[in-house]
């Protein structure tokens, strides 16, 4: 099994474990903290109404997030943040390679096709995980192409091809995060529809003068939408930051190859 396959398998395993942990932790917090506090607040206000005291619509953070839709949104948020954290760690590790002298060529020197095999030895001596990073792969591909074709243009095109492929791969791997950012507001709208439907089902109570049920159902509708949109904004922010760092990695790797290798190549 090659290194890229191992990385994909490890990432898939991490995503599954992260989803399971997100479900367990968030559900535990909701069952032990959020819903008991929300029910306590609602019960307190109900007692105030029964006692004939002035009724105020309960405004509590626990009431706002107590429903199933909000719980699902929090689970998806923490799952997406875990996925992005994993990818950010990998990106940071690859960016550190840019500070290493993977290829040492003295200024003013010229690299001929016969010298390419010697320059690839430090790259081949790297650990398997580091060899699979973008920068070592781009350098190794350029040197190999230059050795075979004896063409600087082909070596340059090899670097461009590797970087373009990596950019496409990184973009495609964000598809799950993009799906989550779409699913979160969709779940919020489901809560909106559920709340409005429940409110319409209690319209006869409102006509009779009891608006508590309708108010509670409309609260479900608006609270679920509010929380979902808020969480979606947070996830989108971190996703764009991750995408920006990945694009910088690709551009910096291509620039590294040009400044530290390609400009020294000379065909026979």
N, C-alpha and C positions, 0 to 999 in steps of 0.2 A: 504494500500500500504506500503510495507516494506521500510527500509532505503536504501537498495541497489538499489531498483527500483527507488526511489526518486532521488538518485545520478545519475543514468543513464539518467533519464528524464531531470534533470537539465543540465547535460553535453550536451545532444542532443540539448536542447534549446539554450544553450550558443554557440554551434557550428553554429547553423543556424543564430543567431544574429551576430556572428563574421563574417560569410561569407557575410551577407547583408551589414554590415558596411564596410568591406574591399572593396566590389564592389563599394559602393557609394563614399568612400573617395578616392580610387585610380582613379576611373573614373573622379571624379571632378578635381583632380590634373592634370590629363592628358589633360582634355578639357580646363582648364583655364590657365595652366602653360606650360606643356610640349609641346603640339602640336603647340600652337601659337608661342613659341620661336623657335621651329624647323622650322616651315614654314617661319618665319622671316629670319632665317639664310640661308635657302635654297634660298629664294627670293633675298637676298643680293648677294649671289654668282652668281645667274642667271643674275643679273644686271651687275655684273663685267664681265661675259662672253659676254653679249650683247654689252658692251662698249669696247670690245677688250682687256681688261686687262688680265693679266696672271691668268689662272684658277687654283685654288687649291681645292682639294677634301675637302669639309667641315667636320671638326672634332669637333663635339659638342656632349656633353652628351645628350642633348635633342633630337638630331637626332638619336643617337644610340638607345634610348628607346622609340621612338615615335610610333611605330607600334602596331597593336592589339595584336600580340603574346607576346610582352614584357609587355603590360598592363595586359594580363591574367596571366603571370608569377608572376608579382608583387602582383596581387590579391591572388593567391594561396600561395605565400610566407607569406604574412601578415596573411592569414587565418591559415596556419599551425603554425605560431609563436603564434597566439592566442590560438590555441588548446594546444600546448605544454606549454604555460604559465599557462593555467588552470590546467593541470596535474602536473606541477611543484609546483604550490601552494598547491595542495592536498598532494603531496609527502612531502613537507616541514612541513605541519601540522602533518602528520603521524610521521615524524622523531622527532618532538618535544615530542611525547609520550614516546620516548625512554629515555628521561631525567626525566620522572616522576616515582615515586615509586608506581606503580599500585598494586604491591604485596609486603607486608612488612613481611619478614621472617628473624628472627635473625640468625646470623651465628652460626652454630653448631646445629640448630634445625632440627627436622624431621617432615615432613608433612605426616600424615596418611590419608587414604581415608575418614575417618569421619571428617577431618578438611577441606576438599575441599569445602564444601558448605559455610563455613565461609569466605574462601579466595575469593570466587566469588562475595561476596556482594559489595566490592568497584568497581568491574568491572560492575556490574549491575546498580550501581548508577551513572555511567557516562552518559552524554547526548547521545541522540540517534545517533547523527553523529559520536561521538567519539567511541561509541560501535561498529560501523561498520568498524572502522579502523583495520588494520592487527594485530597489537600487542594485543589489548584487545580480539579480536576474537581467536587468537592463545592461549592466556592464559586461556580464558574461556573454550575453547574446550579441552585443556589438563586437566584442573581440573575436568571437567565433565566426561571425559573418565576415568580418574583415579578413580573418585568416583564410577563409575559404574563397572569397570573391576577390580579395585584394583591391577592394573598392571602398573609398571613404564614404561615398554616397550611400551604398548599400548598408554600411555600418550605421550611418545616421538614420536611415529609414528603419533599421532594426530597433534602435532606441525609441523612435517615435511610435512604432507599432506596439512595442511592449507597454509603453506608457498609455497609449490609447486603449489597449485591451484592459489594462489594469483599471483605468478610469471607468470603463464600461462595467467591469466586474464589481467595483465598489458601489457604483450607482445601482446596479441590479440587486445587490445584497441589502440595500435599504428598502426594498419593496415591502418587507414585513413591517417595518416601522411606518412606512407610508400607509399601509393598510390599517394599522392601529390608529393613526391620526385621523383616518376616515371613519373608523368604527366608533371612536369615542363620542363624537357629536351625534352619530346615528343612534347610539344607545340613549343619549339624552333626549332625542326626539321621540324615541319609543316611550320613554317615561312621560313625555308631554302628551302623547296620544292616550296613554293609559290613564293619566290623571284627568284629562278633559273628558274621556269616556266615562270615568267614574263619577265626575261632577254632573254630567248630563243624566246619569242614572239616578242621581239624588235630587234632581230638579224639583220633584214633587215635595220633598222636605223643605226646600227653600221657599216654595210657594206657600207652604204652611207656616212659614216664619222661622224655621230652624235652618240656619245657613252654615252651621258648624261643619257638617259633612261636605258640603260643596266647597267651603273654604279650605278644608284639609286636602281635598282631591286636587283643587287648583294649585295648592302649595306643592304637591307632588309634581305637577306638570311644570311649573316654573322653576322649582329648585333643581330638578333633573337637568333641564336645559342649561341653567346657569352654571352648574358645576361642570357639565360636560364641555361647554364652550371654554370655560376657564382652564380646565385640564388640557384641552386640545391646544390652546395657545402656549402652554408651558412645554408640551411635548414638541410642538412645531419649532419652538425656539432652539431647543437642544438638538433637534434633528438638523436644522440649518447650520448650527455651529459645527456639528460633526461633519456634515457634507463639505463645509468650507475647509476644515482641516485636512480632509482627504484630498480635495482638489489641490490644496497647497503642497501636499506630499508629492503628488504626481508631477506638478510643475517644478518643484525644487529638485526632484530626482532627475528630471530631464535636463535641467540646468546644470546639475552636478556632472552628468555625463558629458555635456558639451564643454564645460570648463576644465574638467580633469582628464578627459580621454579624447574626445572626438577632435579637438583642435590640434592634438599632437600626432594624429594619424597621417601617414604619408604613403601613398601607393608607390610601387616600384616603377 
